[in-house]
Amino acid sequence: MTETTRLLRDLVALPSVNPMRADIPADISFEHRVTDYLEQFFRTLGVPYERQPVAPKRENIVARLNLLGAKRTLMLEAHQDTVPVDGMIVEPFGAKIEGNKLYGRGSCDIKGGMSAMLGCFARLVREKPKGCCNVIMACSVDEECTMLGVIELAKRTKADFAVVAEPTNLNIVHAHKGVVRWNLTTTGRSCHSSAPEQGVNAIYRMGKVLVGLEQYAAHLRATIRDPLLGPASISAGLIEGGVSVNTVPDRCKIAIDRRLVSGEMPDEASGHLLTYLKEKAGIDFPFELTSPSIRMPALSGKGSEEIQKLLGAAIDAERGSHTVHSVPYGTDAATLAFAGIPSVVFGPGDIAKAHTIDEWVPLDEVEMASNILFRLACSLG
């Protein structure tokens, strides 16, 4: 078993489920088990590292390889957390290997990519190849929910380039949409359902908001479009309200997901929505839009041309060809790019296997990804 495969097996066996829901068992929640494992790994390598507190039981861990004479610094970034394990038909933390596949939660998203980066980092530390750049190995928390980890990382860690691990089939993702998420609440006045005219139904009010939101979604598709990323979009994904069927509800809440394209700023999206609902959709009753639970700009691809070219050359040298393309989902790369670090997304595995009930990653791609990143680091010094 190679070092990279061993790392992947060990990491998948360590639960690090994002506590995005209250019902996730404590014995599999949070990233601290993985963080402790990574600390021991870096300590064994003999490199400087730091743990960056983000929230209780949640710390980024960042290790560094500083080489005499190196002029530039490459950040390799991967997130420690996974999505929940509901409905899985393989043992989530079994790290079972069958042929060329390793199964388990996080194997594809993104412990396969993290293992490739760790294997590359360890090889660079041991070999210190001529012409290698400085390397930061950054493992962040909370990517799967509110991205608190990469926000802290971007405040405290600087580099000339970044490669962010996500499953891309060993191709390069240079652009993706951003995201803002809010809760919107309508209020009313409760009363007995036998005399509903004595109250104000918050669910009825929300119904009017939802009609306006659907109109706004069509407006976005028609008016805000990016040549790489397509149209901006908005969606209501959750709704809750009321206390019983025989009580007129005084509150109703929805969760809204807004996808941004290049040029849109996360902090401006709420004002745009509010103006439309009040002025175009005719919402004339009070409602509350919370502060965003997540705000991430789009990754435009602009400014990352050099790292695209160098990573592409490393891929071609290892496997012959590659593509550069955009995706609709978000990654940590957008936050790093917004902080001034030219960033691309790259890793082993297929995004179609991420978050699935039988999640797996091909081991040969994990090994190849590690070799590609080694080539990249050696071309940046």
Residue pairs with C-beta under 8 A, 6 or more apart in sequence:
1 9
2 119
2 367
3 119
3 122
4 115
4 116
4 118
4 119
4 366
4 367
4 370
5 97
5 102
5 115
5 363
5 366
5 367
7 41
7 114
7 115
7 118
7 119
8 95
8 102
8 107
8 111
8 112
8 115
8 361
8 363
8 366
9 95
9 97
9 102
10 37
10 95
11 34
11 37
11 106
11 111
11 114
11 115
12 93
12 94
12 95
12 102
12 104
12 105
12 106
12 107
12 111
13 93
13 94
13 95
13 104
14 33
14 34
14 37
14 93
15 27
15 28
15 29
15 33
15 92
15 93
15 105
16 30
16 31
16 33
16 34
16 80
16 81
16 82
16 106
17 24
17 28
17 29
17 30
17 81
17 82
17 83
17 84
17 85
17 105
18 29
18 81
18 82
18 83
18 84
18 142
18 143
18 144
18 145
19 29
19 30
20 83
20 84
20 144
20 145
21 84
24 84
28 85
28 92
28 93
29 57
30 57
30 58
31 57
31 58
31 59
31 80
31 81
31 141
31 142
32 57
32 58
32 59
34 80
34 139
35 51
35 59
35 61
35 80
35 139
35 141
38 61
38 63
38 80
38 118
38 139
39 49
39 51
39 61
41 118
41 122
42 49
42 61
42 63
42 137
43 49
45 63
45 121
45 122
45 125
45 126
46 125
47 63
47 64
47 65
47 125
48 63
48 64
48 66
49 61
49 62
49 63
49 64
50 61
50 62
51 59
51 60
51 61
52 59
52 60
52 61
52 62
52 152
52 153
52 156
53 59
54 60
54 141
54 142
54 148
54 149
54 152
55 141
55 142
55 148
58 141
58 142
58 148
58 149
59 141
60 138
60 139
60 140
60 141
60 149
60 152
60 153
61 138
61 139
62 136
62 137
62 138
62 139
62 153
62 157
63 121
63 136
63 137
64 134
64 135
64 136
64 137
65 121
65 124
65 125
65 134
65 135
65 136
65 137
66 134
67 128
67 132
67 133
67 134
67 381
69 381
70 132
70 133
70 134
70 381
71 133
71 381
72 133
72 134
72 160
72 161
72 380
72 381
73 133
73 134
73 135
73 136
73 158
73 159
73 160
73 161
74 133
74 134
74 135
74 136
74 159
74 160
74 161
74 162
74 163
74 376
74 377
74 380
75 135
75 136
75 138
75 157
75 159
75 161
75 162
75 163
75 336
75 341
76 117
76 120
76 121
76 135
76 136
76 137
76 138
76 162
76 163
76 165
76 373
77 138
77 139
77 140
77 150
77 153
77 162
77 163
77 164
77 165
77 332
77 333
77 336
78 110
78 111
78 113
78 114
78 117
78 138
78 139
78 140
78 164
78 165
78 347
79 110
79 114
79 139
79 140
79 141
79 142
79 143
79 144
79 149
79 150
79 165
79 332
80 114
80 139
80 140
80 141
80 149
81 141
81 142
81 143
81 144
81 145
82 105
82 106
82 109
82 111
82 144
83 105
83 109
83 144
83 355
85 92
85 105
87 357
88 105
88 357
88 358
88 359
89 357
89 358
90 96
90 103
90 104
90 357
90 358
90 359
90 360
91 103
91 104
92 104
92 105
93 104
93 105
94 103
94 104
95 102
95 103
95 104
95 107
96 102
96 103
96 104
97 103
97 363
100 362
100 363
100 364
101 360
101 361
101 362
101 363
102 112
102 360
102 361
102 363
102 366
103 358
103 359
103 360
104 359
104 360
105 359
106 359
107 349
107 359
107 360
107 361
108 167
108 349
108 350
108 351
108 353
108 354
108 356
108 359
108 360
108 361
109 166
109 167
109 349
109 351
109 353
109 354
109 355
109 359
110 165
110 166
110 167
110 347
110 354
111 361
112 167
112 347
112 348
112 349
112 361
112 365
112 366
112 369
113 165
113 166
113 167
113 346
113 347
113 348
113 349
113 366
113 369
114 139
114 165
115 366
115 370
116 165
116 347
116 348
116 366
116 367
116 369
116 370
116 373
117 137
117 163
117 165
117 370
117 373
118 137
119 367
119 370
120 370
120 371
120 373
120 374
120 377
121 135
121 137
123 370
123 374
124 132
124 135
124 374
124 377
129 378
130 381
131 378
131 379
131 381
132 377
132 378
132 380
132 381
133 160
133 377
133 380
133 381
135 377
136 157
136 159
138 153
138 157
140 149
140 150
140 152
140 153
140 332
141 148
141 149
142 148
142 149
143 149
143 150
143 331
143 332
145 294
146 293
146 294
147 294
147 296
147 332
147 335
149 332
150 332
150 335
150 336
151 335
153 332
153 336
154 335
154 336
154 338
154 339
154 341
155 339
158 340
158 341
159 341
160 341
160 342
160 380
161 304
161 306
161 307
161 341
161 342
161 343
161 380
162 307
162 333
162 336
162 337
162 341
162 342
162 343
162 344
163 307
163 311
163 343
163 344
163 345
163 346
163 373
163 376
164 331
164 332
164 333
164 336
164 343
164 344
164 345
164 346
165 345
165 346
165 347
166 173
166 331
166 345
166 346
166 347
166 351
167 347
167 348
167 349
167 350
167 351
167 353
167 354
167 361
168 345
168 346
168 347
168 351
169 348
169 349
169 350
169 365
170 315
170 319
170 322
170 346
170 347
170 348
170 365
170 368
170 369
170 372
171 315
171 322
171 323
171 324
171 325
171 346
172 308
172 311
172 312
172 315
172 322
172 323
172 324
172 325
172 344
172 345
172 346
173 324
173 325
173 326
173 327
173 331
173 333
173 344
173 345
173 346
174 299
174 301
174 304
174 308
174 324
174 325
174 326
174 344
174 345
175 228
175 229
175 262
175 298
175 299
175 300
175 301
175 326
175 327
176 229
176 298
176 299
176 326
176 327
176 328
176 329
176 330
176 331
176 333
176 334
176 345
177 229
177 232
177 259
177 260
177 261
177 298
177 328
177 329
177 330
178 259
178 260
178 261
178 264
178 266
178 296
178 297
178 298
178 299
178 330
178 334
179 257
179 258
179 259
179 260
179 294
179 295
179 296
179 330
180 258
180 260
180 266
180 269
180 270
180 292
180 294
180 295
180 296
181 255
181 256
181 257
181 258
181 292
181 293
181 294
182 255
182 256
182 258
182 270
182 289
182 290
182 291
182 292
182 293
183 253
183 254
183 255
183 256
183 289
183 290
183 293
184 209
184 253
184 254
184 256
184 287
184 288
184 289
184 290
185 251
185 252
185 253
185 287
185 288
185 290
186 202
186 203
186 205
186 206
186 209
186 251
186 252
186 253
186 285
186 286
186 287
187 202
187 205
187 250
187 251
187 286
187 287
187 288
188 199
188 200
188 201
188 202
188 204
188 205
188 248
188 249
188 250
188 251
188 252
189 199
189 200
189 248
189 250
190 199
190 243
190 247
190 248
190 249
190 250
191 198
191 199
191 247
191 248
192 198
192 246
192 247
192 248
193 245
193 246
193 247
193 248
194 246
196 248
198 248
199 248
199 250
200 248
200 250
201 248
201 249
202 241
202 242
202 249
202 250
202 251
202 252
203 241
203 242
203 249
203 252
205 252
205 285
205 287
206 239
206 241
206 252
206 254
208 281
208 283
209 254
209 277
209 281
209 283
209 287
210 236
210 254
211 281
212 276
212 277
212 280
212 281
212 282
212 283
213 234
213 236
213 256
213 277
213 281
215 276
215 280
215 281
216 234
216 273
216 276
216 277
216 280
216 281
217 233
217 234
217 235
219 276
219 280
220 231
220 232
220 233
220 234
221 231
221 232
221 233
222 231
224 231
224 232
224 261
224 264
225 231
225 232
225 261
226 232
226 261
226 262
226 263
226 298
228 262
228 300
228 301
228 326
229 261
229 262
229 298
229 326
229 328
230 261
230 328
231 261
232 258
232 259
232 260
232 261
232 264
233 258
233 259
234 256
234 257
234 258
234 259
234 273
235 256
235 257
236 254
236 255
236 256
236 257
237 255
237 256
237 257
238 254
238 255
239 252
239 253
239 254
239 255
240 252
240 253
241 249
241 251
241 252
241 253
242 249
242 251
242 252
243 249
256 273
258 269
258 273
259 328
260 266
260 269
260 296
260 297
260 298
261 298
262 298
262 300
262 302
263 298
263 300
264 297
264 298
265 297
266 292
266 295
266 296
266 297
267 295
270 289
270 292
273 289
274 289
277 283
277 287
278 284
296 330
296 334
296 335
297 334
297 335
297 337
297 338
298 334
299 330
299 331
299 333
299 334
299 337
299 343
299 345
300 337
301 308
301 326
303 337
303 342
304 337
304 342
304 343
304 344
306 342
307 342
307 343
307 344
308 324
308 344
310 376
310 379
310 380
311 344
311 346
311 372
311 376
312 322
312 324
313 375
313 379
314 372
314 373
314 375
314 376
314 379
315 321
315 322
315 372
316 322
317 375
318 368
318 371
318 372
318 375
319 368
319 372
327 345
327 351
329 351
331 345
333 343
333 344
333 345
334 343
336 343
337 343
346 369
346 372
346 373
347 369
348 361
348 362
348 365
348 366
348 368
348 369
349 361
349 362
349 365
349 366
353 359
353 360
353 361
